[in-house]
Amino acid sequence: MKIFRPLRLDQYSNLKCSISHFNQHKLYELYWIEKGKGQLIIDLNKLEITNNMMYLILPGQIQKLEAEADTELIGYKIKFSENSLSNSYESTKVSSFSHSLELNKNLNSVYLNTEAQQEIKDIFETIFLEHTNNNLFKNDIIQGLLTLLISYFPLSKPPKECVKQNSHDNAIFAKFIHKVEEQYFYNKNVSYYASELALTSGHLTELVKKISGYSPRHHIRQRVLLEAKRKAISSNKSAKQISFDLGFDDPAMFSKYFKNFAGSNFTDFRTRLS
């Protein structure tokens, strides 16, 4: 089912109270801040809010928007599902962005120059207008305009490390990242992913290290840890509940895992960042 929810930030009176804490959604969230100051925290990365910035939150990422005191945010926010984008874009799954985001934390935001500002405003205004119309082709129009807005972000560009490798290795690496995104809850062993890709564990390790500089185990571990951090901050679930959500049979094992790789125990991490 397609989901599409647009709003104007300056007309949303309860904006501050509704987004003053961390949220995690299964939808894309696209902000354009025409005017305003503050910060947007996405997966613990703080992005400064300034005039004429556009921000994209991917499904699963946690976010918190904090406007500067006595400052009104003027702009737009759109929530939408992946199938609201054009067919050509739907084939590029969110999981293919994971590695790029890990290497470059600035991919969630883009500054729009003066020339682009009016174009972006026109696009948003047209989207809002079509949303209220009964035009027979309004869904196709909105779909195309959303895809155009997303194209301003560099998410579709491969990391520099990947450009140096051949396309075959890149394709295998992309499949590995995609499978990790799908299976990290249930499978945390390199051997499983190697088998799924019809490779030996050694071959997969060599290929992934060559492209990313990190081992497959590192990518799996970082994905599990990222989700643990997200849930610690955006939910009221206990460490025990989260451990089961992430596929750990023993909560004590999860606690040890978290402390070893996050650098602090679960309770201290939640207290410090929630």
Phi and psi in degrees as a GROMACS rama.xvg file:
@    title "Ramachandran Plot"
@    xaxis  label "Phi"
@    yaxis  label "Psi"
@TYPE xy
-78.7704  136.145  LYS-2
-122.619  131.563  ILE-3
-146.512  116.657  PHE-4
-134.696  100.31  ARG-5
-95.2966  150.372  PRO-6
-152.424  156.691  LEU-7
-98.969  125.843  ARG-8
-60.6782  -39.9592  LEU-9
-74.5623  -10.8339  ASP-10
-104.408  6.4903  GLN-11
-107.979  93.3161  TYR-12
-63.7938  -26.9463  SER-13
-99.0623  19.799  ASN-14
-55.6807  -50.3724  LEU-15
-61.9342  -44.9291  LYS-16
-71.7319  -25.1  CYS-17
-83.9136  -19.8817  SER-18
-127.443  21.5459  ILE-19
-82.9622  -1.43767  SER-20
-125.466  167.669  HIS-21
-70.435  137.376  PHE-22
-127.41  149.245  ASN-23
-130.619  125.376  GLN-24
-128.967  163.945  HIS-25
-95.9598  12.172  LYS-26
-113.556  162.169  LEU-27
-73.7878  148.194  TYR-28
-132.564  122.335  GLU-29
-115.85  121.457  LEU-30
-110.349  140.577  TYR-31
-124.921  115.962  TRP-32
-95.9906  103.218  ILE-33
-71.1676  -44.8007  GLU-34
-142.851  142.133  LYS-35
146.826  165.822  GLY-36
-136.839  151.413  LYS-37
155.043  -152.571  GLY-38
-146.424  147.935  GLN-39
-117.941  119.666  LEU-40
-99.9918  120.652  ILE-41
-122.875  115.471  ILE-42
50.1156  44.2  ASP-43
73.7974  3.10437  LEU-44
-96.3136  121.145  ASN-45
-87.7044  122.884  LYS-46
-114.078  126.171  LEU-47
-72.4147  135.196  GLU-48
-92.1169  122.642  ILE-49
-134.928  173.765  THR-50
-60.638  142.318  ASN-51
62.2656  45.279  ASN-52
-114.856  145.848  MET-53
-120.408  139.128  MET-54
-129.272  140.625  TYR-55
-124.837  120.574  LEU-56
-104.04  126.166  ILE-57
-85.8223  156.032  LEU-58
-53.608  131.543  PRO-59
96.2096  -23.826  GLY-60
-71.3613  147.482  GLN-61
-96.4825  150.502  ILE-62
-150.465  151.862  GLN-63
-144.572  125.941  LYS-64
-104.232  126.318  LEU-65
-126.949  109.433  GLU-66
-77.7108  147.102  ALA-67
-64.5809  147.525  GLU-68
-51.8049  135.326  ALA-69
60.6637  25.1385  ASP-70
-116.15  131.534  THR-71
-97.598  131.536  GLU-72
-87.0055  125.729  LEU-73
-113.989  126.143  ILE-74
161.063  -148.214  GLY-75
-140.064  154.11  TYR-76
-138.182  134.537  LYS-77
-129.846  127.299  ILE-78
-101.633  134.584  LYS-79
-156.06  154.14  PHE-80
-85.6103  161.697  SER-81
-60.6824  -34.2083  GLU-82
-76.8883  3.8669  ASN-83
-82.6514  -10.8012  SER-84
-87.112  166.401  LEU-85
-66.9792  158.001  SER-86
-57.8387  -35.9213  ASN-87
-65.5706  -28.3935  SER-88
-88.098  -30.3183  TYR-89
-58.0949  -29.6479  GLU-90
-69.1614  -18.3225  SER-91
-92.2313  98.7014  THR-92
-75.5044  157.578  LYS-93
-57.4519  -34.8098  VAL-94
-63.0774  -25.1359  SER-95
-70.8865  -13.4247  SER-96
-85.2305  -15.8605  PHE-97
-55.871  -47.3628  SER-98
-67.7212  -40.6676  HIS-99
-61.4421  -41.338  SER-100
-66.8744  -34.1999  LEU-101
-65.8466  -35.7851  GLU-102
-84.2429  -28.2984  LEU-103
-136.936  102.243  ASN-104
-74.4955  -5.59867  LYS-105
-92.3445  4.85412  ASN-106
-70.5282  -15.201  LEU-107
-77.0766  -9.97884  ASN-108
-133.412  155.569  SER-109
-148.563  134.57  VAL-110
-89.4668  135.279  TYR-111
-105.5  124.517  LEU-112
-71.5978  174.702  ASN-113
-57.9772  -38.8771  THR-114
-65.3256  -39.0972  GLU-115
-76.189  -24.815  ALA-116
-57.2701  -48.4198  GLN-117
-66.6275  -37.5016  GLN-118
-62.1251  -45.0296  GLU-119
-63.0492  -43.1731  ILE-120
-61.0291  -42.51  LYS-121
-62.5424  -39.2793  ASP-122
-64.197  -47.2182  ILE-123
-63.0603  -42.9942  PHE-124
-62.0809  -40.3818  GLU-125
-66.3437  -40.3665  THR-126
-60.1194  -45.8406  ILE-127
-65.1097  -39.1324  PHE-128
-64.5588  -46.5995  LEU-129
-64.8931  -32.8794  GLU-130
-62.6021  -30.4474  HIS-131
-94.2527  -6.51426  THR-132
-90.1135  165.713  ASN-133
-107.856  27.0313  ASN-134
-56.9227  132.332  ASN-135
-58.2232  -31.7001  LEU-136
-106.082  19.1503  PHE-137
-63.1273  -36.1836  LYS-138
-64.7712  -39.6878  ASN-139
-66.2485  -38.8764  ASP-140
-65.6367  -47.6271  ILE-141
-62.1986  -41.351  ILE-142
-59.4787  -45.1724  GLN-143
-67.0069  -39.409  GLY-144
-70.0023  -37.9096  LEU-145
-60.8268  -45.8193  LEU-146
-61.4336  -37.3144  THR-147
-63.5349  -42.2401  LEU-148
-62.742  -42.5249  LEU-149
-65.0125  -29.3867  ILE-150
-65.0709  -15.3366  SER-151
-71.6267  -19.0114  TYR-152
-89.0008  147.259  PHE-153
-85.0693  21.4669  PRO-154
-65.5594  -27.543  LEU-155
-80.9294  -8.63547  SER-156
-84.3928  133.428  LYS-157
-70.8673  149.908  PRO-158
-58.7479  153.393  PRO-159
-57.0387  -35.0523  LYS-160
-60.7868  -33.4742  GLU-161
-78.7835  -29.2642  CYS-162
-60.293  -32.6584  VAL-163
-72.4287  -17.0201  LYS-164
-94.313  164.026  GLN-165
-76.5744  160.912  ASN-166
-63.6982  -32.6316  SER-167
-64.0263  -46.0303  HIS-168
-64.221  -40.2748  ASP-169
-61.6666  -39.6608  ASN-170
-64.6898  -41.9482  ALA-171
-65.5031  -42.7255  ILE-172
-61.3183  -42.9033  PHE-173
-61.8914  -39.8281  ALA-174
-64.7313  -39.0837  LYS-175
-61.874  -49.1242  PHE-176
-60.8592  -40.9585  ILE-177
-62.4341  -43.5275  HIS-178
-68.7029  -36.3159  LYS-179
-61.0722  -44.3753  VAL-180
-59.6676  -36.8854  GLU-181
-79.8255  -31.4617  GLU-182
-118.856  -0.210618  GLN-183
-62.9522  -23.3726  TYR-184
-62.7616  -36.2139  PHE-185
-107.4  -29.4404  TYR-186
-129.038  119.943  ASN-187
-120.502  9.05263  LYS-188
-101.317  136.503  ASN-189
-59.6461  -35.8682  VAL-190
-59.6706  -34.9655  SER-191
-62.8558  -48.1393  TYR-192
-69.5362  -34.3566  TYR-193
-62.36  -43.643  ALA-194
-63.3867  -41.7583  SER-195
-62.0303  -29.9233  GLU-196
-98.4379  8.14262  LEU-197
58.9418  41.6438  ALA-198
-127.608  162.924  LEU-199
-81.4092  159.256  THR-200
-60.4402  -37.5476  SER-201
-64.9183  -42.8197  GLY-202
-65.0785  -43.7922  HIS-203
-62.3885  -43.2742  LEU-204
-61.0837  -43.8308  THR-205
-62.8718  -44.8534  GLU-206
-66.3862  -46.6289  LEU-207
-65.1196  -40.0003  VAL-208
-64.9623  -38.9798  LYS-209
-62.8906  -38.5408  LYS-210
-83.7216  -43.9378  ILE-211
-105.963  -19.2597  SER-212
86.3238  -0.920118  GLY-213
-126.836  156.472  TYR-214
-78.6555  161.009  SER-215
-58.0674  -38.4132  PRO-216
-59.1112  -38.7198  ARG-217
-62.5285  -45.9702  HIS-218
-62.5463  -42.2393  HIS-219
-63.5694  -47.3756  ILE-220
-62.2978  -43.3386  ARG-221
-65.2124  -34.501  GLN-222
-69.6894  -41.7436  ARG-223
-63.2393  -45.1042  VAL-224
-64.5401  -39.6771  LEU-225
-59.4744  -45.9655  LEU-226
-68.431  -35.4431  GLU-227
-62.3379  -42.9319  ALA-228
-65.6651  -42.1854  LYS-229
-58.4759  -47.3004  ARG-230
-71.1774  -32.4938  LYS-231
-62.5578  -36.7798  ALA-232
-90.3683  -36.179  ILE-233
-98.2441  -2.44429  SER-234
-132.679  167.786  SER-235
-100.37  12.6367  ASN-236
-67.4372  146.954  LYS-237
-75.4593  165.048  SER-238
-59.1461  -36.2435  ALA-239
-63.7255  -46.12  LYS-240
-62.9888  -43.455  GLN-241
-65.8483  -37.2303  ILE-242
-59.8024  -41.1694  SER-243
-70.3883  -37.6905  PHE-244
-58.8422  -34.5224  ASP-245
-93.2521  9.15452  LEU-246
86.7817  15.6486  GLY-247
-87.9455  129.976  PHE-248
-77.7525  -27.4185  ASP-249
-121.445  113.276  ASP-250
-56.5604  -32.1371  PRO-251
-65.2215  -35.5885  ALA-252
-67.0042  -39.8102  MET-253
-63.3088  -43.7415  PHE-254
-59.6964  -42.1865  SER-255
-66.4983  -43.1654  LYS-256
-58.0872  -48.1828  TYR-257
-63.1658  -46.8639  PHE-258
-64.2155  -40.8569  LYS-259
-64.0013  -40.3365  ASN-260
-103.578  -17.4803  PHE-261
-95.4534  -17.0757  ALA-262
86.7943  0.243693  GLY-263
-155.425  163.255  SER-264
-76.8038  165.512  ASN-265
-58.6199  -46.5584  PHE-266
-64.4475  -43.4618  THR-267
-64.2969  -40.875  ASP-268
-61.4437  -48.4543  PHE-269
-62.7174  -43.4915  ARG-270
-63.2026  -40.8224  THR-271
-70.8494  -33.3169  ARG-272
-113.065  -13.6331  LEU-273
